[in-house]
Amino acid sequence: MTKVRLGYVAMSMELKNASPSKTMTFAQFQKIEDREAAIRKLERIALTNLHNTLRLLKHNAASEIHFYRLTSRLIPLANHEELLDWNYMKPLKENLREMGDFTKDHSIRIDFHPDHFVLLNSPQVDILKNSIRTLKLHYLLLKGMGIKPIHRCVMHVGGNYKETDVSLERFVTNWMDVPAKIQNMIMLENDDTSFTLEDTLYLCEKLNIPLVFDYHHHLAHHQNPNWENHWDRVVQTWKDSPLPIKMHISSPKTQEAFRHHSDYVDIEMFFTFLKEIKGSVPQIDCMIEAKKKDAALFKLMEEIKMRDDVEIIDGSSFYLK
């Protein structure tokens, strides 16, 4: 039987005043005349974000949720060009370690999904450098938590720049400039506008990167609708990973706005996928990318409990019969 675990992204619909993404703009930073005081305020915001993240992790443990995506906005302005002298990790050490210890004590898989401006296939050197700097931030956060960074950051391939093949080869070329410790952190996903499953598989197989299959993206953008033909190849990209295979699940908002994520997950759409992969892997971790976050996970689990082709394990996990 294949074990399925559900996770959700960053925010909770249940916990109040628990945003892990509180921020400060650089314009607001500049309005504070005392630069050191402004930096201290940034640090207080970051500490609040870490405190709220720990609250979310405790909420997950209480709800038997074992898979969670951290926000990439834990530390505001961390990589701003005017603040490169700021040692943002120093005041966060204790809180990061507490978060990491909690995830390990409660066996919660955590990872990141850096923002869309992280483009490893950019033709512009400054954008590539900034992208690597942003990935280094994620690496430092994971190390600060005591979490092994391997395969903890999922990314899109990047910009298409109206030349798919050239853009793919530029990714390969730029990959050589990415430090090995950051390379080891990366997973790639197929997207809904530029790089299909086949495009992404090309890079993942060439560079030994795990592929996170996004089913909704594939339905929105594909060369061949029959993703099942490539599933064994997707599984093989995870052969050297210490983590279970991961995929993304979401549903279209409407047929007209097909690429936009719905509030909840269409269970029939989800099980159309699961029926195809049943038995092909011992475990698959499914990240729900729905607008209603954990509320979408809870609703989906309530619907899954009504099925007779599953065996429920706990609040977010089940076996496919």
C-alpha positions as CSV (number, residue, x, y, z in Angstrom):
1,M,0.0,0.0,0.0
2,T,1.1,3.6,-0.7
3,K,1.1,5.9,2.3
4,V,-0.1,9.5,1.5
5,R,0.7,12.4,3.8
6,L,-0.9,15.9,3.3
7,G,0.7,19.2,4.1
8,Y,-0.1,22.9,3.6
9,V,1.6,26.2,3.0
10,A,2.8,28.8,5.6
11,M,-0.5,30.2,7.0
12,S,-3.3,28.8,9.2
13,M,-6.9,29.7,8.8
14,E,-7.5,28.6,12.4
15,L,-4.8,30.3,14.4
16,K,-5.4,34.0,15.0
17,N,-2.6,36.6,14.9
18,A,-0.1,34.1,13.8
19,S,1.3,35.4,10.6
20,P,4.9,34.2,10.0
21,S,5.4,36.8,7.3
22,K,5.2,40.2,9.0
23,T,7.4,42.6,7.2
24,M,8.9,46.1,6.8
25,T,9.6,47.8,3.5
26,F,12.9,49.5,2.8
27,A,11.0,52.8,2.6
28,Q,9.8,52.3,6.2
29,F,13.3,51.3,7.2
30,Q,14.7,54.5,5.8
31,K,12.3,56.6,7.8
32,I,13.9,55.6,11.0
33,E,16.8,58.0,11.4
34,D,18.9,55.8,13.7
35,R,20.1,52.9,11.5
36,E,20.8,50.6,14.5
37,A,17.4,51.2,15.9
38,A,15.9,50.3,12.5
39,I,17.9,47.1,12.4
40,R,16.7,46.2,15.9
41,K,13.1,46.7,14.7
42,L,13.8,44.3,11.7
43,E,15.1,41.8,14.2
44,R,12.0,42.1,16.4
45,I,9.8,41.5,13.4
46,A,11.9,38.4,12.4
47,L,11.7,37.1,16.0
48,T,7.9,37.6,15.9
49,N,7.8,35.6,12.6
50,L,9.8,32.8,14.2
51,H,7.6,32.8,17.3
52,N,4.5,32.5,15.1
53,T,6.1,29.8,13.1
54,L,6.6,27.8,16.2
55,R,2.9,28.3,17.1
56,L,2.0,27.0,13.7
57,L,4.3,23.9,14.1
58,K,2.6,23.2,17.5
59,H,-0.8,23.6,15.8
60,N,0.4,21.1,13.1
61,A,1.6,18.6,15.8
62,A,-1.7,18.8,17.6
63,S,-3.6,18.3,14.3
64,E,-1.4,15.3,13.3
65,I,0.0,17.2,10.3
66,H,3.5,16.0,9.4
67,F,4.3,18.2,6.4
68,Y,4.6,22.0,6.3
69,R,6.0,24.6,4.0
70,L,7.7,27.5,5.8
71,T,7.3,31.0,4.4
72,S,10.4,32.4,2.7
73,R,9.6,35.8,4.3
74,L,10.7,35.0,7.8
75,I,13.4,37.8,7.8
76,P,12.4,41.0,6.2
77,L,15.0,42.8,4.0
78,A,17.5,40.0,4.8
79,N,19.2,40.3,1.4
80,H,18.6,44.0,0.6
81,E,21.6,45.5,-1.1
82,E,21.7,48.3,1.5
83,L,21.8,45.8,4.4
84,L,24.4,43.2,3.3
85,D,26.4,44.1,6.5
86,W,23.6,43.0,8.8
87,N,24.3,39.7,10.5
88,Y,20.6,38.7,10.7
89,M,21.2,35.2,11.9
90,K,22.9,36.1,15.2
91,P,19.8,37.2,17.1
92,L,17.7,34.4,15.8
93,K,19.9,31.4,16.8
94,E,17.9,30.3,19.9
95,N,14.5,30.6,18.2
96,L,15.6,28.8,15.1
97,R,17.1,25.9,17.1
98,E,13.8,25.7,19.1
99,M,11.8,25.4,15.8
100,G,14.2,22.8,14.4
101,D,14.1,20.7,17.6
102,F,10.3,20.8,17.6
103,T,10.1,19.6,14.0
104,K,12.4,16.7,14.7
105,D,10.7,15.8,18.0
106,H,7.4,15.6,16.2
107,S,8.6,14.2,12.8
108,I,7.4,17.2,10.8
109,R,8.9,17.5,7.3
110,I,9.5,21.1,6.5
111,D,10.7,22.8,3.4
112,F,10.7,26.2,1.5
113,H,9.5,27.5,-1.9
114,P,11.5,30.7,-2.6
115,D,9.8,33.5,-4.4
116,H,9.4,33.8,-8.2
117,F,12.3,36.3,-8.4
118,V,14.8,33.5,-7.7
119,L,15.8,32.7,-11.3
120,L,18.8,30.4,-11.7
121,N,18.5,30.5,-15.5
122,S,18.6,34.3,-15.8
123,P,20.8,35.8,-18.5
124,Q,21.6,38.7,-16.1
125,V,24.5,38.2,-13.8
126,D,23.1,40.4,-11.0
127,I,19.8,38.5,-11.0
128,L,21.7,35.2,-10.8
129,K,23.9,36.5,-7.9
130,N,20.8,37.7,-6.0
131,S,19.1,34.4,-6.6
132,I,22.0,32.5,-5.1
133,R,22.2,34.9,-2.2
134,T,18.5,34.3,-1.5
135,L,19.0,30.6,-1.6
136,K,21.9,31.0,0.8
137,L,19.5,32.6,3.2
138,H,17.3,29.5,3.1
139,Y,20.3,27.3,3.6
140,L,21.4,29.3,6.7
141,L,17.8,29.1,8.1
142,L,17.8,25.3,7.7
143,K,21.3,25.0,9.2
144,G,20.2,27.3,12.1
145,M,17.3,24.9,12.8
146,G,19.6,21.9,12.7
147,I,17.8,20.5,9.7
148,K,19.8,18.9,6.9
149,P,19.3,21.2,3.9
150,I,19.3,18.4,1.3
151,H,16.1,18.7,-0.9
152,R,14.4,21.3,1.2
153,C,13.8,24.1,-1.4
154,V,11.5,23.6,-4.3
155,M,11.8,26.0,-7.3
156,H,10.5,26.6,-10.7
157,V,13.0,26.3,-13.5
158,G,12.8,30.1,-14.1
159,G,12.1,32.4,-17.0
160,N,11.4,31.1,-20.4
161,Y,12.6,34.3,-22.2
162,K,10.6,33.1,-25.3
163,E,13.3,30.4,-26.0
164,T,12.6,27.2,-24.1
165,D,15.6,25.2,-25.2
166,V,18.1,28.1,-24.8
167,S,16.6,28.8,-21.3
168,L,17.0,25.2,-20.3
169,E,20.6,25.1,-21.4
170,R,21.3,28.4,-19.6
171,F,20.0,26.8,-16.4
172,V,22.6,24.0,-16.9
173,T,25.3,26.6,-17.5
174,N,24.4,28.7,-14.5
175,W,24.0,25.6,-12.3
176,M,27.8,25.4,-12.4
177,D,28.0,28.7,-10.5
178,V,25.7,27.5,-7.7
179,P,27.7,26.3,-4.7
180,A,27.4,22.5,-4.2
181,K,25.7,22.8,-0.7
182,I,23.0,24.9,-2.3
183,Q,22.7,22.6,-5.3
184,N,22.0,19.8,-2.9
185,M,19.1,21.8,-1.4
186,I,17.2,22.2,-4.6
187,M,14.1,20.4,-6.0
188,L,12.5,21.5,-9.3
189,E,8.8,21.6,-10.3
190,N,7.0,21.8,-13.6
191,D,5.2,25.1,-14.0
192,D,1.9,26.2,-15.6
193,T,3.2,28.6,-18.3
194,S,6.8,27.9,-19.3
195,F,8.4,24.6,-18.5
196,T,6.5,21.3,-18.9
197,L,7.0,18.0,-17.1
198,E,9.2,16.9,-20.0
199,D,11.3,20.1,-19.9
200,T,11.8,19.8,-16.1
201,L,12.6,16.1,-16.3
202,Y,15.3,17.0,-18.8
203,L,17.1,19.1,-16.2
204,C,16.4,16.9,-13.2
205,E,17.8,13.8,-15.0
206,K,20.8,15.7,-16.3
207,L,21.7,17.4,-13.0
208,N,20.4,14.8,-10.6
209,I,17.7,17.0,-9.0
210,P,14.5,15.6,-7.6
211,L,11.3,16.6,-9.5
212,V,8.3,17.7,-7.6
213,F,5.3,16.9,-9.8
214,D,2.6,19.6,-9.8
215,Y,-0.5,17.9,-11.2
216,H,-2.5,21.1,-11.6
217,H,0.4,22.8,-13.5
218,H,0.6,19.8,-15.8
219,L,-3.1,20.0,-16.6
220,A,-2.7,23.7,-17.4
221,H,0.5,23.4,-19.4
222,H,1.8,20.2,-21.1
223,Q,3.3,18.8,-24.2
224,N,1.6,15.4,-23.7
225,P,-1.4,15.1,-21.4
226,N,-0.4,11.5,-20.4
227,W,1.9,12.3,-17.5
228,E,1.6,8.7,-16.4
229,N,4.0,7.8,-19.2
230,H,6.8,9.7,-17.3
231,W,5.9,8.8,-13.7
232,D,8.6,6.2,-13.4
233,R,11.2,8.8,-14.5
234,V,9.8,11.2,-11.9
235,V,10.2,8.6,-9.2
236,Q,13.8,7.8,-10.4
237,T,14.8,11.5,-9.8
238,W,14.3,10.8,-6.1
239,K,16.5,7.7,-6.0
240,D,19.3,9.5,-4.1
241,S,17.1,11.5,-1.7
242,P,16.7,10.7,1.9
243,L,13.2,12.1,1.8
244,P,10.0,10.6,0.4
245,I,8.8,11.7,-3.0
246,K,6.9,14.9,-3.0
247,M,4.2,16.4,-5.2
248,H,1.9,19.5,-5.3
249,I,-1.8,19.3,-5.4
250,S,-4.3,22.1,-6.1
251,S,-7.4,22.6,-8.1
252,P,-8.4,25.2,-10.7
253,K,-10.4,28.2,-9.4
254,T,-12.7,28.0,-12.5
255,Q,-12.5,26.6,-16.0
256,E,-12.0,30.2,-17.2
257,A,-9.3,30.9,-14.5
258,F,-7.8,27.4,-14.8
259,R,-4.3,28.4,-13.6
260,H,-5.5,30.1,-10.5
261,H,-5.7,28.0,-7.3
262,S,-9.1,27.3,-5.8
263,D,-9.9,27.7,-2.1
264,Y,-10.1,23.9,-1.6
265,V,-9.0,20.7,-3.3
266,D,-11.2,18.8,-5.7
267,I,-11.1,15.3,-4.2
268,E,-12.0,13.6,-7.5
269,M,-9.2,15.4,-9.3
270,F,-6.8,14.4,-6.5
271,F,-7.8,10.7,-6.5
272,T,-7.6,10.6,-10.3
273,F,-3.9,11.2,-9.7
274,L,-3.5,8.9,-6.7
275,K,-5.2,5.9,-8.4
276,E,-2.5,6.1,-11.1
277,I,0.5,6.1,-8.8
278,K,-0.9,3.7,-6.2
279,G,1.7,1.0,-5.4
280,S,4.5,2.8,-7.4
281,V,6.0,4.3,-4.3
282,P,5.9,3.4,-0.6
283,Q,5.1,6.9,0.4
284,I,4.2,10.3,-1.2
285,D,4.0,13.6,0.5
286,C,1.4,15.9,-1.1
287,M,1.7,19.6,-0.5
288,I,-1.7,21.3,-0.8
289,E,-1.5,24.7,-2.5
290,A,-5.0,25.9,-1.9
291,K,-6.1,29.4,-0.8
292,K,-7.7,28.1,2.4
293,K,-4.4,26.5,3.6
294,D,-4.9,24.2,6.6
295,A,-8.7,24.5,6.3
296,A,-8.4,23.0,2.8
297,L,-6.4,20.1,4.3
298,F,-9.0,19.5,7.1
299,K,-11.9,19.6,4.6
300,L,-10.1,17.2,2.2
301,M,-9.4,14.7,5.0
302,E,-13.1,14.8,6.1
303,E,-14.0,13.9,2.5
304,I,-11.3,11.2,2.3
305,K,-12.7,9.6,5.5
306,M,-15.9,8.9,3.6
307,R,-14.1,6.7,1.0
308,D,-13.8,3.0,1.0
309,D,-10.6,2.8,-1.0
310,V,-8.4,4.3,1.8
311,E,-7.3,3.3,5.3
312,I,-7.0,6.4,7.6
313,I,-3.8,6.6,9.7
314,D,-4.3,10.0,11.4
315,G,-5.4,13.6,10.9
316,S,-3.4,14.1,7.7
317,S,-2.3,10.6,6.5
318,F,-3.9,7.6,4.9
319,Y,-3.1,4.4,3.0
320,L,-4.3,3.8,-0.5
321,K,-5.9,0.3,-0.6
